[in-house]
Amino acid sequence: MKRKISKEIAVKTSFRIKENQHVTEIVPLFEHSSLDGLPVYSIHDQIIGILARDTVMSAISKGVNEISQLLLNQDYLLVSETDDIYTLINNKKAYYLVQNKYKSIVGIISETQLKDAYINMLQCRLKELEAVFEHAPVGIVSIDKNGIYTSHNPAAEKITGVKKEDAIGRFVTDVVVFNGVLEVLRTGEAQVAKKYEVGNRKSIATRTPIMEGKDINGVVSIFQDISELENISDELDSVRKLNQQLEAIISASYDGIIITDCNGEIIRYNQAIETLFVSESDKLSHTNIFNIFPSFKSDITKKVLKERKSITISHVMESGVNLIITVNPVHSKENIDYIVVNVRNITDLIQLKKEVEENKLLTERYKEELSHYRTELKSRINFIGESSKMKHVLHLVKKVSSFESTTLILGESGTGKEEIARLIHLNSSRSEGPLITINCGAIPETLLESELFGYVSGAFTGAGQKGKPGMFELADKGTLFLDEVGDLPFPLQVKLLRVIQEKEVTRIGGIKPTKVDVRILAATNMQLEEKVKSGKFREDLFFRLNVIPIMIPPLRERMEDLIPLIEMFLNEFNQFYGLSKKFTPDSYEMLLKYKWPGNVRELKNVIERCFVLSEDDAINLKEINFQLFVPQEVPKVQSMMDDEEIRPLKKAVMEFEKKLIGKAIEKYGNTYRAAEILHVDQSTIVRKLQKLKT
């Protein structure tokens, strides 16, 4: 846009006011013009200031006669007729006196006039930019610093196939996969002339960060559809390679393929035909198809030639191999030029059909057993949650179980993340479906992809002949629990993100995607945010998984649950072995002192160890070497009960609580601080104190 100069916006004037003139002489100059001010000259013809319209009017009302008695505005600047108003506005003056090349004042610009002209110029500029944005032949989109779409022009709509109203306000990867946009937002480094694909369209894009100082406020992406150019290039390349590709397809086909002329003389055949007809392989290229298949006699040939339609027949070889043979005529407008014979060995398929029929009865029985198992599993779920933190966790579990949202379960190793996942599944509408669990850190990277996504027959060396469904397919209509998702290799994170977004999975070596209806639960003991920052975990996958986070506290932060957990595990072992063992009071005290770095898993292992090693029904930790699982300094601590008699467990626990709460209040001065240190609510401290006083 052409910028305006001072000459174009100045109010032209040739008036010369002298300091010794009377005010009444000046009033008509202002009344008959749009001037806000006029320059005043000294008797020596030098500019001494600007006389404003308001100053003149005020002087008349006060009876002041001479201009020399008035206060002149000194906030002015002498400028040239060709000065750019963009430069002038940065000076921030009240008046600008415009001089011609002879240094004579030919006009004046007030601050208000300058601002109005500047705003008008910006508005014109904005309209031009809007016109460019709307009518540009290239796609222009932008996102803010949070990855949210802020603009999307018509060309972008045409190239991406996404309407403006469906893009603005949404996260970029929810609209279209721009792999480089989030990278530019993260690094602040521009990407120039990068090729990428959106659907079946190819584009080339330049992505530039929007900077404000050192801060990245967003990204602008300008891209152009180059599909037609790419297609022309591909077509030229395809013509050169077509013959080679057709040869590869025919040779690699699992089915046998024979191509003959209209008389049945064999022109070519593939490796599969040689495998089927080993005895005739040395003469296949010099024989007629009727010599191989006696059933291909004149009746079939005449029917194919007459009707010009495919015919499928069955044939059993002398070796017992069952074949399905399809005869396809290839014809021009008038004549049949070739006959293509497709030969498929269905011997294995027939055997498979028998096996499927035999397995139907087994499947029905397995379904019935699985139903009984689910019922039993629901009845066995008994999650301890007496502490305030675990009550909060169980409250979240109850809420998220009713929805399909992806849930990320966080917590240290051994805190029970898998039990939480099982609890969510069994309380959800998918409880009748499968719960499939896979540990992303326990399976080698080379095998993990096939475990998650499955593979087709012959996808790689060692692959099963029948292929294999992956965990996503097995979890259809149910729940897939990705344990230790932080260990998922970076290349597989891309495929996992696509499955979550598209709700479909493609097996390794396959080309046809399969729709899956799966709810995703994930768990990790890692700080995924740190892995995202270090570039070891995809940011968009983290956002997809972290829809509803549930943090499971470690056992040391929920000590109210320790005794109920001990009793639960002890009851399980008593019921399993038909015994009635119990811990002694001093054993409980020692268990309460331990910090349990291995959390609930370690606790259960310790209870089992004590249960097995104890000599009689009373489990005394001192007799079975408590140092097996407690740091060496712990046994040296003077027990609160060493010199006291054995008392009922409930009374001993109450006295221990009383001493512990008393020490906390004595040390920290009030119940609020004591509750914070003991990791309980202040109301719990008050309630226990009142109970202990009675």
C-alpha positions in Angstrom: 0.0 0.0 0.0 1.3 3.5 -0.9 2.0 5.6 2.2 0.7 9.1 2.5 3.0 12.1 2.8 2.5 15.3 4.9 1.6 17.4 1.8 -1.5 15.2 1.2 -3.0 15.6 4.7 -1.9 19.1 5.6 -4.5 21.9 5.8 -3.1 24.5 3.4 -2.6 28.0 4.7 -0.6 31.0 3.8 -1.6 33.1 6.8 1.2 34.8 8.6 0.2 36.0 12.1 2.5 38.5 13.8 3.0 38.7 17.6 2.0 42.4 17.6 -1.4 41.8 15.9 -4.7 42.1 17.8 -6.7 39.0 18.6 -9.8 40.3 16.9 -7.9 40.3 13.6 -7.3 36.5 14.0 -10.8 35.4 14.8 -12.1 35.4 11.2 -9.2 33.2 10.1 -10.4 30.5 12.5 -14.1 31.0 11.9 -13.9 30.5 8.1 -11.4 27.6 8.0 -10.9 24.1 9.5 -7.6 25.2 11.1 -6.9 24.1 14.7 -3.9 26.3 15.0 -1.7 28.8 13.1 2.0 29.6 13.3 2.9 33.0 15.0 5.9 35.0 13.7 8.0 37.5 15.6 8.6 41.0 14.3 11.9 39.5 12.9 9.8 37.0 10.9 10.8 34.0 13.0 8.3 31.3 14.1 7.8 31.7 17.9 5.0 29.2 18.5 1.5 27.9 17.5 -1.7 29.8 18.3 -4.5 27.3 18.9 -8.1 28.0 18.1 -9.1 27.3 21.8 -6.5 29.9 23.0 -8.0 32.6 20.7 -11.5 31.9 21.9 -10.4 32.0 25.5 -8.6 35.3 25.0 -11.7 37.0 23.6 -13.8 35.8 26.5 -11.2 37.3 28.9 -10.7 40.5 27.0 -7.1 40.0 26.1 -6.3 42.1 23.0 -2.7 41.4 21.8 -1.3 38.0 20.6 1.9 38.7 22.5 0.0 38.3 25.7 -1.2 34.8 24.8 0.4 31.5 25.7 1.7 29.9 22.5 2.0 26.1 22.0 5.7 25.1 21.6 4.9 21.5 20.9 5.4 21.6 17.1 7.8 20.3 14.5 8.9 21.6 11.1 8.5 19.0 8.4 9.0 18.6 4.6 6.1 18.2 2.2 7.4 14.7 1.3 7.8 13.3 4.9 6.0 10.0 5.4 3.2 10.3 8.0 4.3 6.9 9.4 7.6 8.7 10.4 5.8 11.8 11.7 3.5 9.9 14.1 6.5 8.5 16.0 7.5 12.1 16.9 4.3 12.6 18.9 4.0 16.4 18.5 0.8 18.5 18.8 1.4 20.3 15.5 3.5 19.8 12.3 4.3 22.8 10.1 4.8 21.7 6.5 7.5 23.6 4.5 7.9 23.6 0.8 11.3 23.4 -0.9 11.8 27.1 -0.3 11.3 26.6 3.5 8.0 28.5 3.4 5.1 27.3 5.6 2.4 26.0 3.2 0.3 23.9 5.6 -0.2 22.7 9.1 -1.1 19.3 10.5 -2.6 18.9 14.0 -2.1 15.8 16.1 -5.7 14.8 15.6 -5.5 15.1 11.8 -2.3 13.0 11.8 -3.9 10.2 13.9 -7.0 10.2 11.7 -4.9 9.9 8.6 -2.7 7.2 10.2 -5.8 5.2 11.2 -7.2 5.5 7.8 -4.0 4.3 6.3 -4.0 1.3 8.6 -7.6 0.5 7.8 -6.7 0.5 4.1 -3.7 -1.7 4.8 -5.9 -4.1 6.7 -8.4 -4.3 3.9 -5.6 -5.0 1.4 -4.3 -7.8 3.7 -7.7 -9.3 4.1 -8.2 -9.3 0.4 -4.8 -11.0 -0.1 -5.7 -13.5 2.7 -9.1 -14.3 1.2 -8.1 -14.5 -2.4 -4.5 -15.8 -2.2 -4.0 -19.0 -4.3 -2.0 -20.5 -1.5 -3.4 -21.8 1.8 -2.7 -19.6 4.8 -3.4 -20.8 8.3 -2.2 -19.8 11.8 -2.2 -21.2 15.3 -1.6 -19.5 18.6 0.9 -20.5 21.2 -1.4 -23.2 22.6 -1.7 -24.9 19.2 -5.3 -23.6 18.5 -6.4 -22.6 15.0 -6.8 -18.8 14.7 -7.1 -18.3 10.9 -7.9 -20.5 7.9 -8.3 -18.9 4.4 -10.5 -20.2 1.5 -7.5 -21.7 -0.3 -6.7 -23.6 2.9 -10.2 -24.9 2.9 -9.9 -26.1 -0.7 -6.5 -27.8 -0.2 -7.2 -29.5 3.2 -10.9 -30.1 2.6 -11.6 -28.6 6.1 -14.1 -25.7 6.4 -13.1 -22.5 8.3 -15.8 -23.0 10.9 -14.6 -26.5 11.6 -11.0 -25.4 12.1 -11.0 -22.1 14.1 -10.8 -22.6 17.8 -9.7 -26.3 17.6 -6.4 -27.9 18.4 -4.3 -28.3 15.2 -4.0 -32.1 15.2 -7.7 -32.4 15.8 -8.2 -30.8 12.4 -5.4 -32.1 10.2 -2.1 -33.7 10.8 0.6 -31.0 10.4 3.6 -32.8 11.8 5.9 -29.7 11.5 3.6 -27.0 12.9 3.9 -28.1 16.5 7.6 -28.6 16.1 8.0 -24.9 14.9 5.9 -23.8 17.9 8.1 -25.8 20.2 11.5 -24.8 18.8 10.9 -21.4 17.2 12.7 -22.5 14.1 11.1 -21.9 10.7 10.6 -24.7 8.2 11.0 -23.7 4.6 9.6 -25.6 1.6 8.7 -28.8 3.4 6.6 -31.4 1.6 3.7 -33.2 3.4 0.5 -34.9 2.6 -3.1 -34.2 3.8 -5.3 -37.1 2.7 -4.6 -37.9 -0.9 -3.3 -34.3 -1.6 0.4 -33.3 -1.6 1.5 -29.8 -0.6 4.6 -27.8 0.0 4.7 -25.5 3.0 6.7 -22.8 4.8 6.0 -22.5 8.5 7.2 -19.4 10.3 7.0 -18.7 14.1 5.1 -15.5 15.2 7.6 -13.8 17.6 7.0 -11.1 20.1 10.4 -10.3 21.4 11.9 -13.7 22.4 8.5 -15.3 23.0 6.8 -17.5 20.4 3.1 -16.5 20.2 2.1 -18.8 17.4 2.9 -20.1 13.9 1.9 -19.1 10.4 1.8 -21.8 7.7 1.7 -20.9 4.0 1.2 -23.9 1.7 0.5 -24.7 -1.9 -1.1 -27.8 -3.5 1.4 -29.5 -5.7 -0.6 -32.7 -6.3 -1.0 -32.1 -10.0 2.7 -31.6 -10.5 3.4 -34.6 -8.3 0.9 -36.7 -10.2 2.4 -35.8 -13.6 5.8 -36.8 -12.2 4.3 -40.0 -10.8 2.6 -40.8 -14.1 5.9 -40.5 -16.0 7.6 -42.7 -13.5 4.7 -45.2 -13.5 5.0 -45.6 -17.3 8.7 -46.5 -17.0 8.1 -48.9 -14.1 4.7 -50.4 -15.1 6.1 -53.4 -16.8 8.4 -54.2 -13.9 5.6 -53.8 -11.4 3.2 -56.0 -13.3 5.9 -58.6 -13.5 6.5 -58.4 -9.7 2.8 -58.6 -9.0 2.3 -61.7 -11.1 5.4 -63.4 -9.7 4.6 -62.6 -6.0 0.9 -63.6 -6.3 -0.1 -66.4 -3.9 -2.5 -67.6 -6.5 -1.3 -69.3 -9.6 -1.7 -67.2 -12.8 -1.6 -68.4 -16.3 -1.9 -66.2 -19.4 -2.8 -67.8 -22.7 -3.9 -66.6 -26.1 -7.5 -67.2 -27.3 -6.6 -70.8 -28.3 -5.3 -71.7 -24.9 -1.6 -71.6 -25.8 0.4 -70.6 -22.6 2.2 -67.3 -23.0 3.4 -66.9 -19.4 2.8 -68.2 -15.8 4.1 -67.4 -12.3 6.0 -69.3 -9.6 2.9 -70.5 -7.9 1.9 -72.5 -11.0 5.3 -74.2 -11.0 4.8 -75.1 -7.3 1.4 -76.7 -8.1 2.5 -78.5 -11.2 6.0 -79.6 -10.4 6.0 -82.5 -12.8 4.9 -80.4 -15.8 7.0 -77.3 -14.9 9.6 -78.0 -17.5 7.0 -78.0 -20.4 4.5 -75.4 -19.2 5.8 -72.7 -21.6 5.5 -75.0 -24.6 2.1 -76.5 -24.0 -1.7 -75.8 -24.2 -3.7 -75.2 -21.0 -5.9 -78.2 -22.0 -3.0 -80.5 -21.3 -2.8 -79.4 -17.7 -6.6 -79.1 -17.0 -8.4 -81.8 -19.1 -11.7 -80.2 -17.9 -10.8 -77.1 -20.0 -12.3 -78.7 -23.0 -14.2 -77.1 -25.8 -17.5 -76.6 -23.9 -15.8 -74.2 -21.4 -13.8 -72.5 -24.0 -16.8 -71.9 -26.2 -18.8 -70.5 -23.3 -16.0 -68.1 -22.4 -15.5 -67.0 -26.0 -19.2 -66.6 -26.6 -20.4 -64.9 -23.4 -17.1 -63.0 -22.8 -17.7 -63.5 -19.0 -15.6 -65.1 -16.3 -16.2 -68.7 -15.3 -15.2 -70.4 -12.1 -14.9 -74.1 -11.7 -13.5 -76.5 -9.1 -10.8 -79.2 -9.8 -9.3 -81.9 -7.7 -5.8 -83.0 -8.7 -4.6 -86.6 -8.6 -2.6 -85.7 -5.5 -5.8 -84.7 -3.7 -5.1 -80.9 -3.9 -8.4 -78.9 -4.2 -8.3 -76.0 -6.7 -10.6 -73.2 -7.6 -10.0 -72.1 -11.2 -11.3 -68.8 -12.6 -11.1 -68.1 -16.3 -11.2 -64.4 -17.3 -11.4 -63.3 -21.0 -9.5 -60.2 -21.9 -11.1 -58.7 -25.0 -11.0 -55.7 -27.2 -14.2 -54.3 -28.9 -14.5 -57.4 -31.2 -12.0 -60.1 -30.3 -10.8 -61.9 -27.2 -7.0 -61.3 -27.1 -6.0 -63.2 -24.0 -7.4 -65.6 -21.4 -6.2 -65.1 -17.8 -6.5 -68.2 -15.6 -6.4 -67.8 -11.8 -5.7 -70.9 -9.8 -6.2 -71.0 -6.1 -5.2 -73.9 -3.8 -8.1 -74.2 -1.3 -7.0 -77.4 0.4 -5.9 -75.5 3.5 -9.1 -73.5 3.4 -11.2 -76.6 3.4 -9.2 -78.0 6.4 -9.6 -74.6 8.1 -13.3 -74.7 7.6 -13.4 -78.1 9.4 -11.3 -76.7 12.2 -13.6 -73.7 12.5 -16.7 -75.9 12.8 -14.9 -78.0 15.5 -14.0 -74.8 17.4 -17.5 -73.4 17.4 -18.5 -75.6 20.3 -15.3 -74.8 22.2 -16.0 -71.0 21.6 -19.4 -71.3 23.1 -18.1 -73.1 26.1 -15.3 -70.5 26.6 -17.8 -67.7 26.4 -19.8 -69.3 29.2 -16.7 -69.8 31.3 -15.6 -66.2 30.6 -19.0 -64.9 31.8 -18.6 -66.9 35.1 -15.0 -65.6 35.4 -16.1 -62.0 35.0 -18.8 -62.4 37.6 -16.3 -64.0 40.0 -13.7 -61.3 39.3 -16.1 -58.5 40.1 -16.9 -60.1 43.4 -13.2 -60.4 44.2 -12.4 -56.7 43.7 -11.8 -55.3 47.1 -9.8 -52.1 46.9 -8.7 -50.6 50.3 -9.3 -46.8 50.4 -9.7 -45.5 54.0 -7.4 -42.5 53.6 -8.6 -39.2 52.3 -6.3 -39.4 49.3 -7.5 -42.9 48.3 -11.1 -41.9 48.8 -10.5 -39.1 46.3 -8.9 -41.6 43.9 -11.9 -43.9 44.2 -14.3 -41.0 43.7 -12.5 -40.2 40.4 -12.6 -43.8 39.4 -16.3 -43.9 40.0 -16.8 -40.8 37.8 -14.6 -41.8 34.9 -16.0 -45.3 34.8 -19.3 -43.9 33.4 -17.6 -42.2 30.5 -15.4 -43.3 27.5 -12.6 -40.7 28.2 -9.0 -41.8 27.9 -7.5 -42.0 31.4 -3.8 -41.7 32.4 -3.1 -43.5 35.7 0.0 -42.1 37.4 1.9 -43.3 40.5 5.0 -45.1 41.7 5.7 -48.7 41.0 3.7 -51.0 43.1 0.9 -48.5 44.0 -1.8 -50.5 42.3 -2.2 -48.8 38.9 -3.3 -52.1 37.2 -5.9 -52.6 39.9 -7.3 -49.1 39.3 -7.5 -49.9 35.6 -9.4 -53.1 36.3 -11.7 -51.3 38.7 -12.5 -48.7 36.0 -13.2 -51.4 33.4 -15.4 -53.5 35.7 -17.5 -50.5 36.6 -17.9 -49.3 33.0 -20.4 -50.1 30.3 -17.6 -52.2 28.7 -17.4 -54.6 31.7 -18.8 -57.5 29.5 -16.0 -56.9 27.0 -12.4 -57.9 27.3 -9.8 -56.1 29.4 -6.5 -56.5 27.6 -3.3 -55.5 29.4 0.1 -55.0 27.8 3.3 -53.8 29.5 5.0 -51.5 27.0 8.3 -51.7 28.9 8.4 -55.5 29.2 8.3 -56.4 25.5 11.2 -55.9 23.1 10.7 -53.0 20.7 11.0 -55.4 17.7 8.0 -57.5 19.0 5.9 -54.7 20.6 4.6 -53.4 17.2 3.3 -56.8 16.2 1.8 -57.4 19.7 -0.1 -54.1 19.5 -1.2 -54.0 15.9 -1.0 -57.6 14.8 0.4 -58.8 11.4 -0.8 -60.5 8.2 0.5 -63.8 6.9 4.1 -63.5 5.6 4.5 -59.9 6.9 8.1 -60.7 8.1 10.4 -63.7 8.7 8.9 -65.9 11.3 5.4 -64.6 11.0 2.7 -67.2 11.4 1.0 -68.4 8.2 -2.4 -67.4 9.4 -1.4 -63.9 10.7 -2.2 -62.7 14.1 -4.6 -60.0 15.5 -3.0 -57.3 17.7 -4.1 -56.2 21.2 -6.3 -53.4 19.7 -8.3 -56.0 17.8 -8.5 -58.3 20.8 -9.7 -55.5 23.0 -12.6 -54.6 20.6 -15.8 -53.6 22.5 -13.6 -53.6 25.6 -10.7 -51.8 27.2 -7.0 -51.8 26.4 -4.7 -51.0 29.3 -1.2 -49.7 28.2 0.9 -50.2 31.3 4.3 -48.3 31.5 3.3 -46.3 28.4 6.2 -44.0 29.0 8.5 -46.8 27.8 6.7 -46.9 24.4 9.3 -46.5 21.6 9.1 -43.2 19.8 8.3 -44.7 16.3 5.3 -46.6 17.8 4.0 -43.5 19.4 3.0 -42.2 15.9 1.0 -45.3 15.1 -0.6 -45.3 18.6 -1.7 -41.7 18.1 -3.3 -42.5 14.7 -5.2 -45.5 16.2 -6.5 -43.3 19.0 -7.6 -40.6 16.6 -8.9 -42.7 13.7 -10.3 -45.6 15.7 -8.8 -48.0 13.2 -5.7 -50.2 13.0 -3.7 -51.7 10.2 -1.8 -54.9 10.7 1.9 -55.1 9.9 2.2 -56.0 6.2 -1.5 -55.2 5.6 -3.2 -52.5 3.6 -6.7 -52.6 4.8 -7.5 -50.8 8.1 -9.8 -52.4 10.6 -12.2 -50.4 12.7 -11.8 -50.9 16.5 -14.0 -49.8 19.4 -11.6 -49.7 22.2 -11.3 -47.5 25.4 -7.7 -46.6 26.2 -6.4 -46.7 29.8 -2.7 -45.9 30.3 -0.3 -46.0 33.2 3.2 -44.9 34.0 5.5 -44.2 36.9 7.4 -41.6 34.8 7.1 -37.8 34.5 5.8 -37.7 31.0 5.9 -33.9 30.9 9.7 -34.2 31.2 9.9 -36.8 28.5 7.9 -34.5 26.2 10.2 -31.6 26.9 13.3 -33.8 26.2 11.7 -34.9 22.9 11.4 -38.6 23.9 7.6 -38.6 24.1 5.3 -37.0 21.5 3.5 -34.0 22.8 0.3 -34.7 20.8 0.2 -38.3 22.2 0.6 -37.0 25.7 -2.4 -34.6 25.2 -4.4 -37.5 23.9 -3.6 -39.8 26.8 -3.7 -37.2 29.5 -7.4 -36.4 29.1 -8.2 -37.5 32.7 -5.2 -38.0 35.0 -5.5 -40.1 38.2 -2.6 -39.9 40.6 -2.3 -42.8 43.0 -0.5 -41.8 46.2 2.4 -44.0 47.5 1.7 -46.1 50.6 3.8 -43.9 52.8 1.3 -41.0 52.1 -1.8 -43.2 52.9 -0.7 -44.9 56.2 -4.3 -45.0 57.3 -4.7 -47.8 54.8 -1.8 -49.8 56.1 -3.5 -51.9 58.8 -6.6 -52.6 56.6 -4.2 -53.8 53.8 -2.3 -56.0 56.2 -5.5 -57.6 57.4 -6.8 -58.1 53.8 -3.6 -59.8 52.6 -3.4 -61.9 55.8 -7.0 -63.0 55.4 -6.3 -64.0 51.7 -3.4 -66.2 52.7 -5.3 -67.7 55.7 -8.2 -68.6 53.4 -5.9 -70.0 50.7 -3.9 -72.2 53.1 -6.7 -72.9 55.6 -4.8 -71.3 58.5 -5.6 -68.6 61.1 -2.3 -66.7 61.6 -2.1 -63.2 63.1 0.5 -60.6 63.7 1.6 -59.7 67.2 1.1 -56.1 68.4 4.9 -55.4 68.3 5.0 -56.7 64.7 2.2 -54.2 63.8 4.3 -51.5 65.3 7.4 -52.4 63.3 5.3 -52.6 60.1 3.9 -49.1 60.8 7.4 -47.7 61.1 8.6 -48.9 57.7 8.3 -46.4 54.8 7.4 -49.1 52.2 9.3 -47.8 49.1 7.9 -50.7 47.1 4.4 -49.7 48.1 1.5 -52.1 48.2 3.3 -54.7 46.1 6.2 -54.8 48.6 3.7 -55.0 51.5 1.9 -58.0 50.0 5.3 -59.8 49.4 6.4 -59.0 53.0 3.1 -60.4 54.4 3.5 -63.6 52.4 7.1 -63.9 53.5 6.2 -63.5 57.2 3.2 -65.9 56.8 5.4 -68.6 55.3 8.4 -68.2 57.7 6.4 -67.9 60.9 6.6 -71.0 63.1 3.1 -70.8 64.7 -0.2 -68.8 64.4 1.4 -65.7 66.0 3.6 -63.9 63.5 6.4 -62.3 65.4 8.7 -60.3 63.1 11.6 -60.4 65.6 11.7 -64.2 65.4 11.9 -64.3 61.6 14.6 -61.6 61.0 12.8 -58.3 60.3 16.0 -57.0 58.7 15.0 -58.9 55.5 12.9 -56.0 54.5 13.5 -53.1 56.9 16.7 -50.8 56.7 19.3 -51.7 59.2 18.7 -48.6 61.4 15.1 -49.4 61.9 15.5 -52.3 64.4 17.8 -50.1 66.5 14.9 -47.7 67.2 13.6 -48.2 70.7 10.1 -49.8 70.4 7.3 -48.0 72.2 6.1 -51.4 73.4 9.4 -53.2 74.4 8.8 -52.7 78.1 5.0 -53.0 78.0 2.8 -56.1 78.2 1.0 -57.5 75.2 -2.5 -55.9 74.9 -5.4 -56.1 72.5 -4.5 -54.8 69.0 -7.3 -52.1 68.9 -6.2 -50.7 72.3 -2.5 -50.8 71.3 -3.3 -48.9 68.0 -5.3 -46.3 69.9 -2.4 -45.7 72.3 0.1 -45.5 69.5 -2.1 -42.9 67.7 -2.5 -40.9 70.9 1.3 -40.7 71.4 2.0 -40.0 67.7 -0.7 -37.2 67.5 0.5 -35.8 70.8 4.1 -35.6 69.7 3.1 -33.9 66.4 1.0 -31.2 68.2 3.8 -30.7 70.8 6.4 -30.2 68.0 4.4 -28.2 65.5 2.1 -26.2 67.9 -1.4 -26.9 66.3 -3.7 -29.5 64.8 -3.5 -27.9 61.3 0.3 -28.3 61.1 0.1 -31.8 62.8 -2.5 -32.9 60.2 -0.3 -31.7 57.3 2.7 -33.7 58.7 0.7 -36.8 59.3 -1.0 -36.6 55.8 -4.6 -36.5 57.2 -7.3 -33.9 57.4 -7.4 -31.6 60.3 -10.9 -32.8 61.1 -9.5 -36.3 61.5 -7.0 -35.1 64.1 -9.7 -33.3 66.1 -12.0 -36.3 65.9 -9.4 -38.8 67.1 -8.4 -36.5 70.0 -12.0 -36.3 71.1 -12.3 -40.1 70.9 -9.0 -40.7 72.8 -10.2 -38.4 75.6 -13.3 -40.5 76.3 
